[in-house]
């Protein structure tokens, strides 16, 4: 067990302020030891949190949460923030059912002032809160921490453009663990930049200001000196993008030096205007394996600390199966290109990127751009495959409509993490892609259940359709159902005469389990599997419903806009609506973190729940006869 005597004293941010300055470095070491031990058991985002420990400690040392607003873009680097705000005792429940979220959740703590999960939104939210505070007469600070990855998102620059001229006391902490915004040229520039990041520089500035304020017109003299200093700085140092947009820029400084971090944050707080604090950090700091391979330990399952290996070896996932299939097709078709939005490894495209670097395009956290660029590539005669997580493709919905669907552009969307994803929680569950994709005219949606079907669906999407095609598939590995039924748009997996069970994708496994449970009770269920959600052989379903007279449609998506609603509408229009119809889905709600099987059970879409709903049809009939 981690030895954390200083951390054990901290139950709220005020306890942190009671520590001596010379205790802070040791506190940071204890936090790293605690995080490594705990995340190795629960899984989570490790590298980003290890690199940002001093930033979180510095924020809570300098500012006063919740009166001051502290935000973390994406939120995956918020673990230290959680430890310092009274959640240490619950940390063993991280990302578990009814446990702590892996991101910021306002309903979890008053210190989480704004939800996080997706990237590039923090500056917009922070500016909004800063303006609200000013209009309400509150003299507080608003701070957001954003990494270099999130700075690839276009929303950031919309917000920077507005915030830079706003005059609000907004502080942006740029956590730079990979790249630089812009390089200054020459030894003098490097020396001046280094000098401006030293704690002594800020102490000297404070002493000079304090001295000059004792004289008549001292304020005017300070402003005159500051203006001349800034002119010299501009002449010798290339302006950063932040300064061009109206921000004061402090740094770069060592973001893993707690003294330097606190000094820069103190200076930024005193300025009462838009400020960027540039801190360079080491991703994965404190654990040698994550320092060497930070990307490998970005998001991890439970692992052995000594070896760094996962505690439980998982099978080949759908993402890897997709990547292998796409690479194989690209071997014989030079028009195939792969596009992703900062998710090369996550979407299984590392093999493709290594094999065909000239045909692989990682556009950063820019889903809107990825969608429209893919449309342009298709118009230019290529076969683009745009691989994006279901939850992130939501950000490109207008582009799906305007740039892809209206002109029927042949773009293939590989929609990864469709359905419930588990421990990443409500901001990452892929439960809206079926409603929003099937609402787009000219869009074909394919939903394979197995690796073999994914390979076939991808081939069909590339060569059998002219317009946009989405191939949606889940996180994780195959389950019990195997094989390939994608030679048809709709398949009968199990014959029956008493009730029709309809589903698609990975949830077909639960439906087959429900059919077995029903069979044990003497109920013969017919299982109908939809392979294409937007255009399938309607007569297959219609005949099944006519035969059984009962229908249950099971889906791992939201209810509004689900396939079940569309089936009911069509059956009613045809005058073929059975007397017993039930929709089994996730309803219209956000689903928190937990293991997928746990969530299936809690929200009533597992095999037992589906079987129970099906049995209601026979109970209703018995009551009518009675």
C-alpha positions as CSV (number, residue, x, y, z in Angstrom):
1,X,0.0,0.0,0.0
2,X,1.3,3.5,-0.9
3,X,2.8,5.4,2.0
4,X,1.2,8.9,1.8
5,X,1.4,10.7,5.2
6,X,1.1,14.2,3.7
7,X,-1.7,13.3,1.3
8,X,-3.6,11.6,4.2
9,X,-3.8,15.0,5.8
10,X,-5.8,16.5,2.9
11,X,-9.5,16.2,2.9
12,X,-10.3,19.5,1.2
13,X,-8.4,22.2,-0.7
14,X,-8.1,24.3,2.5
15,X,-5.9,21.5,4.0
16,X,-3.5,21.9,1.1
17,X,-3.0,25.6,1.9
18,X,-1.9,24.7,5.4
19,X,1.1,22.8,4.2
20,X,4.6,24.4,4.1
21,X,5.9,25.2,0.6
22,X,8.7,22.7,1.1
23,X,6.2,19.9,1.6
24,X,4.6,20.3,-1.8
25,X,7.2,18.4,-3.8
26,X,6.9,15.4,-1.4
27,X,3.1,15.6,-1.7
28,X,3.4,15.4,-5.5
29,X,5.5,12.3,-5.1
30,X,3.0,10.7,-2.8
31,X,0.2,11.5,-5.2
32,X,2.0,9.8,-8.0
33,X,2.6,6.7,-5.9
34,X,-1.1,6.6,-4.9
35,X,-2.2,7.0,-8.5
36,X,0.1,4.3,-9.9
37,X,-1.1,1.8,-7.2
38,X,-4.8,2.6,-7.6
39,X,-5.1,2.9,-11.3
40,X,-3.2,-0.4,-11.7
41,X,-6.2,-1.9,-10.0
42,X,-9.1,0.0,-11.5
43,X,-7.8,1.0,-14.9
44,X,-8.1,4.5,-16.1
45,X,-6.1,7.3,-17.7
46,X,-2.6,7.1,-16.1
47,X,0.0,8.9,-18.2
48,X,-1.9,12.2,-18.4
49,X,-2.6,12.3,-14.7
50,X,1.0,11.5,-13.7
51,X,2.2,14.4,-15.9
52,X,-0.3,16.9,-14.5
53,X,0.1,16.4,-10.7
54,X,2.0,19.7,-10.0
55,X,-0.5,21.6,-12.1
56,X,-3.5,20.4,-10.0
57,X,-1.6,20.9,-6.7
58,X,-0.6,24.4,-7.8
59,X,-4.2,25.3,-8.8
60,X,-5.6,24.3,-5.4
61,X,-2.7,26.0,-3.6
62,X,-3.2,29.3,-5.4
63,X,-6.9,29.4,-6.0
64,X,-9.9,28.7,-3.8
65,X,-12.3,26.1,-5.2
66,X,-15.3,26.2,-5.5
67,X,-15.4,30.0,-5.2
68,X,-12.8,30.0,-8.0
69,X,-13.8,27.9,-11.0
70,X,-11.3,25.2,-12.0
71,X,-11.8,23.2,-15.2
72,X,-10.0,20.5,-17.0
73,X,-10.4,20.1,-20.8
74,X,-11.3,16.5,-21.6
75,X,-11.1,15.8,-17.9
76,X,-9.0,12.7,-18.1
77,X,-6.2,14.4,-16.2
78,X,-8.4,15.3,-13.2
79,X,-7.5,12.5,-10.8
80,X,-5.2,14.7,-8.6
81,X,-8.0,17.3,-8.5
82,X,-10.4,14.6,-7.2
83,X,-7.9,13.5,-4.5
84,X,-7.5,17.1,-3.2
85,X,-11.2,17.7,-3.1
86,X,-12.3,15.0,-0.6
87,X,-12.6,11.9,-2.9
88,X,-9.5,10.0,-1.8
89,X,-11.5,7.4,0.2
90,X,-13.7,6.6,-2.7
91,X,-10.9,6.4,-5.3
92,X,-10.9,2.6,-5.3
93,X,-14.4,2.9,-7.0
94,X,-13.0,4.9,-10.0
95,X,-14.9,4.2,-13.2
96,X,-17.0,1.5,-11.5
97,X,-20.7,1.1,-11.2
98,X,-22.0,3.7,-8.7
99,X,-18.4,4.8,-8.2
100,X,-16.3,7.9,-9.1
101,X,-16.4,9.1,-12.6
102,X,-13.1,9.2,-14.6
103,X,-14.0,12.7,-15.6
104,X,-15.5,15.8,-14.0
105,X,-19.1,15.5,-12.8
106,X,-20.8,18.5,-11.2
107,X,-23.3,16.0,-9.5
108,X,-20.3,14.3,-7.9
109,X,-18.7,17.3,-6.3
110,X,-19.1,21.0,-5.9
111,X,-15.5,21.3,-7.0
112,X,-16.4,20.0,-10.4
113,X,-17.9,23.1,-11.9
114,X,-18.4,21.9,-15.4
115,X,-18.7,18.5,-17.0
116,X,-15.9,17.1,-19.0
117,X,-15.3,14.1,-21.3
118,X,-15.0,15.5,-24.8
119,X,-12.1,17.7,-25.9
120,X,-11.7,21.4,-26.8
121,X,-14.7,22.8,-25.0
122,X,-13.1,24.1,-21.8
123,X,-12.2,27.6,-22.9
124,X,-15.7,28.3,-24.2
125,X,-17.2,27.1,-20.9
126,X,-14.6,29.0,-18.8
127,X,-15.2,32.3,-20.7
128,X,-19.0,31.9,-20.1
129,X,-18.5,31.3,-16.4
130,X,-16.1,34.3,-16.2
131,X,-18.7,36.5,-17.8
132,X,-21.4,35.2,-15.6
133,X,-19.3,36.0,-12.5
134,X,-18.6,39.5,-13.6
135,X,-22.3,40.2,-14.3
136,X,-23.2,38.8,-10.9
137,X,-20.6,41.0,-9.2
138,X,-18.4,38.1,-8.1
139,X,-14.6,38.7,-7.9
140,X,-13.4,35.2,-8.6
141,X,-11.0,33.6,-11.0
142,X,-11.8,31.1,-13.7
143,X,-9.1,28.7,-14.8
144,X,-9.1,25.9,-17.4
145,X,-6.3,23.4,-18.0
146,X,-6.0,22.3,-21.6
147,X,-3.4,20.0,-23.3
148,X,-1.7,20.2,-26.6
149,X,-3.9,17.5,-28.0
150,X,-7.1,19.5,-27.3
151,X,-5.6,22.5,-28.9
152,X,-6.0,20.8,-32.3
153,X,-9.8,21.2,-32.0
154,X,-11.3,24.1,-33.9
155,X,-13.7,25.1,-31.0
156,X,-10.6,26.2,-29.1
157,X,-9.8,28.9,-31.6
158,X,-13.3,30.1,-31.7
159,X,-13.1,30.6,-28.0
160,X,-9.6,32.1,-28.0
161,X,-10.7,34.6,-30.6
162,X,-13.5,35.8,-28.3
163,X,-11.7,35.4,-25.0
164,X,-8.6,37.3,-26.0
165,X,-10.5,40.6,-26.4
166,X,-12.9,40.0,-23.5
167,X,-10.9,41.6,-20.7
168,X,-12.2,38.8,-18.4
169,X,-10.0,37.4,-15.6
170,X,-9.7,34.1,-17.5
171,X,-6.6,32.0,-17.0
172,X,-5.7,29.2,-19.5
173,X,-3.1,26.7,-18.3
174,X,-1.6,25.1,-21.4
175,X,-0.3,21.7,-20.3
176,X,2.3,21.0,-23.0
177,X,3.6,17.5,-22.8
178,X,4.4,16.9,-26.5
179,X,4.7,20.0,-28.7
180,X,5.4,23.7,-28.8
181,X,2.9,26.3,-30.1
182,X,5.7,28.3,-31.8
183,X,9.5,28.3,-31.6
184,X,11.4,31.5,-30.8
185,X,14.6,31.9,-32.7
186,X,18.1,32.6,-31.3
187,X,20.0,32.3,-28.1
188,X,18.8,35.7,-26.8
189,X,15.2,34.7,-27.2
190,X,15.8,31.5,-25.5
191,X,17.6,33.3,-22.6
192,X,14.8,35.8,-22.2
193,X,12.1,33.1,-22.3
194,X,13.9,31.2,-19.6
195,X,14.4,34.3,-17.5
196,X,10.7,35.1,-17.7
197,X,9.9,31.7,-16.3
198,X,12.1,31.9,-13.2
199,X,10.4,32.5,-9.8
200,X,12.9,35.3,-9.1
201,X,11.6,37.2,-12.2
202,X,8.2,37.5,-10.7
203,X,9.5,38.4,-7.2
204,X,11.6,41.1,-8.7
205,X,8.6,42.5,-10.7
206,X,6.6,42.6,-7.5
207,X,9.3,44.4,-5.6
208,X,9.7,47.0,-8.3
209,X,6.0,47.6,-8.5
210,X,5.7,47.9,-4.7
211,X,8.6,50.4,-4.7
212,X,7.3,52.6,-7.5
213,X,3.8,52.7,-6.0
214,X,5.2,54.7,-3.1
215,X,5.8,57.7,-5.4
216,X,3.3,60.2,-6.8
217,X,2.0,59.0,-10.2
218,X,3.6,55.6,-9.4
219,X,0.8,53.8,-11.3
220,X,1.5,55.9,-14.5
221,X,5.2,55.1,-14.2
222,X,4.5,51.4,-13.8
223,X,2.4,51.4,-17.0
224,X,5.0,53.4,-18.9
225,X,7.8,50.9,-17.9
226,X,5.6,48.0,-18.7
227,X,4.8,49.3,-22.1
228,X,8.5,49.9,-22.9
229,X,9.3,46.4,-21.6
230,X,6.7,44.8,-23.8
231,X,8.0,46.7,-26.9
232,X,11.5,45.3,-26.2
233,X,10.1,41.8,-25.7
234,X,8.2,41.9,-29.0
235,X,11.3,43.1,-30.8
236,X,13.4,40.2,-29.4
237,X,10.8,37.5,-29.0
238,X,8.5,36.2,-31.6
239,X,4.9,36.7,-30.4
240,X,3.0,33.5,-29.6
241,X,-0.4,32.8,-31.1
242,X,-1.9,33.5,-27.7
243,X,-0.4,37.0,-27.6
244,X,-1.5,37.8,-31.1
245,X,-5.1,36.9,-30.0
246,X,-4.9,39.3,-27.0
247,X,-3.7,37.2,-24.1
248,X,-0.8,37.8,-21.8
249,X,1.6,34.9,-22.1
250,X,3.6,33.5,-19.2
251,X,6.1,30.8,-19.8
252,X,7.1,28.3,-20.9
253,X,8.1,26.9,-17.5
254,X,8.7,23.5,-16.0
255,X,5.2,22.2,-15.2
256,X,6.6,19.5,-13.0
257,X,8.4,22.0,-10.7
258,X,5.8,22.9,-8.1
259,X,7.5,26.1,-7.1
260,X,7.6,27.4,-10.7
261,X,4.0,26.4,-11.2
262,X,2.8,28.2,-8.1
263,X,4.7,31.4,-9.0
264,X,3.3,31.5,-12.5
265,X,-0.2,30.9,-11.3
266,X,0.2,33.6,-8.6
267,X,1.3,36.1,-11.3
268,X,-1.5,35.1,-13.6
269,X,-4.0,35.6,-10.8
270,X,-2.8,39.0,-10.1
271,X,-3.2,40.3,-13.7
272,X,-7.0,40.1,-13.7
273,X,-7.2,39.7,-17.5
274,X,-7.0,36.9,-20.1
275,X,-3.7,35.1,-19.5
276,X,-2.1,31.9,-20.8
277,X,0.3,30.0,-18.5
278,X,2.4,27.7,-20.6
279,X,3.7,24.7,-18.6
280,X,5.8,21.9,-20.1
281,X,5.3,18.6,-18.5
282,X,6.4,15.0,-18.8
283,X,3.5,12.7,-19.7
284,X,3.7,9.6,-17.5
285,X,6.1,11.2,-15.0
286,X,7.0,9.1,-12.0
287,X,6.4,5.6,-13.5
288,X,9.2,4.5,-15.7
289,X,7.1,2.4,-18.0
290,X,4.7,5.2,-18.7
291,X,7.5,7.7,-19.2
292,X,9.0,5.5,-21.9
293,X,5.6,4.6,-23.5
294,X,3.2,7.3,-22.5
295,X,0.7,6.5,-25.2
296,X,0.5,2.9,-24.1
297,X,-0.5,4.0,-20.6
298,X,-2.8,6.8,-21.7
299,X,-5.9,4.7,-21.1
300,X,-5.3,1.3,-19.4
301,X,-7.2,-1.6,-17.9
302,X,-5.9,-3.0,-14.6
303,X,-2.2,-3.9,-14.9
304,X,0.7,-5.3,-13.0
305,X,2.9,-2.4,-11.8
306,X,6.2,-4.3,-12.1
307,X,5.7,-5.7,-15.6
308,X,3.3,-3.1,-16.9
309,X,1.3,-5.9,-18.5
310,X,-2.6,-6.1,-18.3
311,X,-3.8,-8.3,-15.4
312,X,-6.4,-9.8,-17.8
313,X,-5.5,-10.6,-21.4
314,X,-8.4,-9.7,-23.7
315,X,-9.1,-11.2,-27.1
316,X,-8.8,-9.4,-30.4
317,X,-11.2,-6.5,-30.3
318,X,-13.5,-5.2,-33.0
319,X,-11.2,-2.1,-33.5
320,X,-8.2,-4.4,-34.3
321,X,-10.4,-6.6,-36.6
322,X,-11.5,-3.5,-38.5
323,X,-7.9,-2.2,-38.9
324,X,-6.7,-5.6,-40.2
325,X,-9.6,-5.8,-42.7
326,X,-9.1,-2.3,-44.0
327,X,-5.3,-2.8,-44.4
328,X,-6.0,-6.0,-46.3
329,X,-8.4,-4.2,-48.7
330,X,-6.0,-1.3,-49.1
331,X,-3.3,-3.8,-50.2
332,X,-5.2,-4.3,-53.5
333,X,-6.9,-0.9,-53.8
334,X,-4.7,2.2,-53.8
335,X,-7.8,4.4,-53.7
336,X,-8.5,3.4,-50.1
337,X,-7.5,6.1,-47.5
338,X,-8.0,6.1,-43.7
339,X,-9.0,9.2,-41.8
340,X,-9.2,9.6,-38.0
341,X,-9.4,12.3,-35.4
342,X,-6.5,11.8,-33.0
343,X,-7.5,8.1,-32.5
344,X,-5.0,6.1,-34.6
345,X,-4.4,3.4,-32.0
346,X,-7.9,3.5,-30.5
347,X,-9.6,2.9,-33.9
348,X,-7.2,0.1,-34.8
349,X,-5.4,2.0,-37.6
350,X,-1.8,1.7,-36.4
351,X,-1.1,-1.1,-38.9
352,X,-2.7,0.8,-41.7
353,X,-0.6,3.9,-40.8
354,X,2.6,2.0,-40.8
355,X,1.8,0.2,-44.1
356,X,0.4,3.2,-46.0
357,X,1.6,6.4,-44.3
358,X,0.9,8.4,-47.5
359,X,-2.8,7.3,-47.3
360,X,-3.3,7.7,-43.6
361,X,-4.5,11.1,-42.2
362,X,-4.8,11.9,-38.5
363,X,-6.4,15.3,-38.5
364,X,-6.2,15.8,-34.7
365,X,-9.3,16.4,-32.5
366,X,-11.2,17.8,-35.4
367,X,-14.2,15.6,-36.2
368,X,-16.0,18.2,-38.3
369,X,-12.9,18.6,-40.4
370,X,-12.4,14.9,-40.7
371,X,-15.9,14.4,-42.1
372,X,-15.8,17.2,-44.6
373,X,-12.2,16.4,-45.7
374,X,-13.3,12.8,-46.3
375,X,-16.2,14.1,-48.4
376,X,-13.6,16.1,-50.5
377,X,-11.4,13.0,-50.9
378,X,-14.4,11.0,-52.1
379,X,-15.4,13.8,-54.6
380,X,-11.7,13.6,-55.8
381,X,-12.0,10.0,-56.7
382,X,-10.7,8.2,-53.5
383,X,-12.4,5.8,-51.2
384,X,-12.0,7.4,-47.8
385,X,-12.8,5.5,-44.6
386,X,-13.4,7.9,-41.7
387,X,-12.9,6.0,-38.4
388,X,-14.4,7.9,-35.4
389,X,-15.9,6.8,-32.1
390,X,-19.7,6.9,-32.0
391,X,-19.7,9.6,-29.2
392,X,-17.3,11.8,-31.1
393,X,-19.0,11.5,-34.5
394,X,-21.9,13.5,-32.9
395,X,-19.7,16.5,-33.3
396,X,-19.7,16.2,-37.1
397,X,-23.5,15.9,-37.5
398,X,-23.9,19.1,-39.6
399,X,-21.1,18.0,-41.9
400,X,-22.7,14.6,-42.3
401,X,-25.8,16.3,-43.5
402,X,-24.4,19.2,-45.5
403,X,-21.2,18.0,-46.9
404,X,-21.8,14.2,-47.2
405,X,-25.5,13.2,-47.4
406,X,-27.0,15.9,-49.6
407,X,-24.6,15.3,-52.4
408,X,-24.6,11.5,-51.7
409,X,-20.9,11.4,-51.3
410,X,-19.4,7.9,-51.0
411,X,-17.7,8.2,-47.6
412,X,-17.4,5.1,-45.4
413,X,-17.8,5.9,-41.7
414,X,-16.3,3.3,-39.3
415,X,-18.3,4.0,-36.2
416,X,-16.2,2.5,-33.4
417,X,-17.5,2.1,-29.7
418,X,-21.1,1.9,-30.8
419,X,-23.5,1.0,-28.0
420,X,-22.4,0.9,-24.4
421,X,-18.7,1.3,-23.8
422,X,-18.6,0.8,-20.1
423,X,-16.2,2.5,-17.7
424,X,-15.8,5.9,-19.5
425,X,-19.4,6.7,-18.6
426,X,-22.1,9.0,-19.8
427,X,-19.9,11.3,-22.0
428,X,-18.6,8.3,-24.0
429,X,-21.4,5.8,-24.3
430,X,-22.2,5.3,-28.0
431,X,-26.0,5.2,-27.6
432,X,-27.1,7.9,-30.0
433,X,-25.5,6.9,-33.3
434,X,-28.5,4.7,-34.4
435,X,-31.0,7.6,-33.9
436,X,-28.8,10.3,-35.5
437,X,-27.4,8.2,-38.3
438,X,-30.7,6.7,-39.4
439,X,-32.2,10.2,-39.4
440,X,-29.8,11.2,-42.2
441,X,-31.3,10.8,-45.8
442,X,-29.2,8.8,-48.2
443,X,-27.2,7.2,-45.3
444,X,-26.9,3.4,-45.2
445,X,-26.2,1.9,-41.7
446,X,-24.7,-1.5,-41.3
447,X,-24.4,-3.2,-37.9
448,X,-22.2,-6.3,-37.8
449,X,-22.2,-8.6,-34.8
450,X,-19.0,-10.6,-35.4
451,X,-15.5,-10.0,-36.7
452,X,-16.3,-11.9,-39.9
453,X,-19.4,-9.8,-40.4
454,X,-17.4,-6.6,-39.8
455,X,-15.0,-7.7,-42.6
456,X,-17.8,-8.3,-45.0
457,X,-19.7,-5.2,-44.0
458,X,-16.6,-3.1,-44.7
459,X,-16.2,-4.7,-48.1
460,X,-19.8,-4.0,-48.9
461,X,-19.5,-0.4,-47.7
462,X,-16.5,0.1,-49.9
463,X,-17.8,-1.5,-53.1
464,X,-21.6,-2.2,-53.0
465,X,-22.9,1.3,-52.2
466,X,-22.6,4.7,-53.9
467,X,-23.6,7.1,-51.1
468,X,-22.5,7.4,-47.5
469,X,-22.3,4.2,-45.4
470,X,-21.8,3.8,-41.7
471,X,-20.5,0.6,-40.3
472,X,-21.1,0.6,-36.5
473,X,-19.4,-1.9,-34.2
474,X,-18.8,-2.2,-30.4
475,X,-15.9,-1.8,-28.1
476,X,-14.3,-5.1,-27.0
477,X,-14.3,-8.6,-28.4
478,X,-16.7,-11.0,-30.0
479,X,-19.1,-12.8,-27.8
480,X,-20.9,-16.2,-28.2
481,X,-22.5,-15.4,-31.6
482,X,-20.0,-16.1,-34.4
483,X,-20.1,-16.6,-38.2
484,X,-21.2,-14.3,-41.0
485,X,-24.8,-13.7,-42.1
486,X,-24.0,-10.5,-44.1
487,X,-24.9,-12.2,-47.4
488,X,-28.3,-10.9,-46.7
489,X,-29.7,-7.7,-45.1
490,X,-31.8,-9.5,-42.5
491,X,-31.2,-13.0,-41.1
492,X,-33.3,-15.5,-39.2
493,X,-31.0,-16.9,-36.4
494,X,-33.6,-19.0,-34.6
495,X,-36.9,-20.4,-35.7
496,X,-39.9,-20.0,-33.5
497,X,-43.7,-19.7,-33.6
498,X,-44.7,-17.8,-30.4
499,X,-42.9,-14.5,-30.5
500,X,-40.5,-12.5,-32.7
501,X,-37.3,-11.1,-31.1
502,X,-35.5,-8.5,-33.3
503,X,-32.1,-7.0,-32.7
504,X,-28.8,-6.2,-34.3
505,X,-25.1,-5.7,-33.6
506,X,-23.5,-7.0,-30.4
507,X,-26.8,-7.1,-28.5
508,X,-27.9,-10.1,-30.6
509,X,-25.9,-12.2,-28.1
510,X,-28.3,-11.2,-25.3
511,X,-31.3,-11.8,-27.6
512,X,-30.1,-15.4,-28.3
513,X,-29.7,-15.9,-24.6
514,X,-33.3,-14.6,-24.1
515,X,-34.5,-17.1,-26.7
516,X,-32.8,-20.0,-24.8
517,X,-34.4,-18.9,-21.6
518,X,-37.8,-18.7,-23.2
519,X,-37.3,-22.1,-24.8
520,X,-36.7,-23.5,-21.4
521,X,-40.2,-22.3,-20.4
522,X,-41.8,-23.7,-23.5
523,X,-41.9,-20.5,-25.5
524,X,-40.6,-20.7,-29.0
525,X,-39.0,-17.4,-30.0
526,X,-38.0,-16.5,-33.5
527,X,-34.8,-14.4,-33.6
528,X,-34.5,-11.9,-36.4
529,X,-31.2,-10.1,-36.9
530,X,-31.0,-6.9,-38.8
531,X,-27.7,-6.5,-40.7
532,X,-28.7,-3.3,-42.5
533,X,-30.7,-0.9,-40.3
534,X,-31.8,1.4,-43.1
535,X,-32.8,-0.9,-46.0
536,X,-33.5,-4.6,-45.4
537,X,-35.9,-7.2,-46.8
538,X,-39.1,-6.1,-45.1
539,X,-41.0,-9.3,-46.0
540,X,-38.8,-11.4,-43.8
541,X,-39.8,-9.4,-40.7
542,X,-43.4,-9.0,-41.8
543,X,-43.9,-12.7,-42.3
544,X,-42.3,-13.5,-38.9
545,X,-44.6,-11.0,-37.1
546,X,-47.7,-12.4,-38.9
547,X,-46.7,-15.9,-37.8
548,X,-46.0,-15.2,-34.2
549,X,-48.4,-12.3,-33.5
550,X,-46.0,-10.8,-30.9
551,X,-42.9,-8.6,-31.3
552,X,-40.0,-7.5,-29.0
553,X,-37.3,-5.2,-30.4
554,X,-34.1,-5.0,-28.3
555,X,-31.5,-2.3,-28.8
556,X,-28.5,-0.9,-26.9
557,X,-29.4,2.7,-27.9
558,X,-31.6,5.6,-26.8
559,X,-35.3,5.2,-27.4
560,X,-36.2,8.3,-29.4
561,X,-35.3,7.5,-33.0
562,X,-34.5,3.9,-32.4
563,X,-35.1,1.1,-34.9
564,X,-38.0,-0.2,-32.9
565,X,-40.0,3.0,-33.4
566,X,-39.5,2.8,-37.1
567,X,-40.6,-0.9,-37.3
568,X,-43.7,-0.1,-35.3
569,X,-44.6,2.8,-37.6
570,X,-44.1,0.6,-40.7
571,X,-46.1,-2.3,-39.3
572,X,-48.9,0.0,-38.3
573,X,-48.9,1.6,-41.8
574,X,-49.1,-1.9,-43.4
575,X,-51.9,-2.9,-41.0
576,X,-49.7,-5.7,-39.6
577,X,-49.1,-4.4,-36.1
578,X,-49.3,-7.3,-33.6
579,X,-51.4,-7.1,-30.5
580,X,-48.3,-7.3,-28.3
581,X,-45.3,-5.0,-29.0
582,X,-42.5,-4.0,-26.7
583,X,-39.4,-2.0,-27.1
584,X,-36.4,-2.9,-25.0
585,X,-33.7,-0.2,-25.0
586,X,-31.9,2.3,-22.9
587,X,-34.7,4.9,-22.9
588,X,-33.8,8.6,-23.3
589,X,-31.2,9.0,-20.5
590,X,-27.5,9.2,-20.0
591,X,-25.8,6.0,-18.9
592,X,-23.0,6.3,-16.2
593,X,-19.9,4.2,-15.9
594,X,-19.8,0.6,-15.1
595,X,-18.9,-2.7,-16.8
596,X,-21.0,-3.3,-19.9
597,X,-22.6,-6.5,-18.5
598,X,-23.5,-4.6,-15.3
599,X,-25.1,-1.8,-17.3
600,X,-27.0,-4.3,-19.5
601,X,-28.5,-5.8,-16.3
602,X,-29.2,-2.5,-14.5
603,X,-30.9,-0.9,-17.5
604,X,-32.9,-3.9,-18.5
605,X,-31.4,-5.0,-21.8
606,X,-29.7,-8.3,-20.8
607,X,-31.0,-11.7,-21.8
608,X,-33.0,-12.2,-18.6
609,X,-34.7,-8.8,-19.0
610,X,-35.5,-9.4,-22.6
611,X,-37.0,-12.8,-21.8
612,X,-39.1,-11.3,-19.0
613,X,-40.5,-8.6,-21.3
614,X,-41.3,-11.3,-23.9
615,X,-43.2,-13.3,-21.3
616,X,-45.4,-10.3,-20.5
617,X,-47.1,-11.0,-23.9
618,X,-48.4,-14.3,-22.7
619,X,-49.4,-13.0,-19.3
620,X,-51.4,-10.2,-21.0
621,X,-53.3,-12.8,-23.1
622,X,-54.0,-15.0,-20.0
623,X,-55.4,-12.0,-18.2
624,X,-57.6,-11.2,-21.2
625,X,-59.0,-14.7,-21.4
626,X,-59.6,-14.8,-17.7
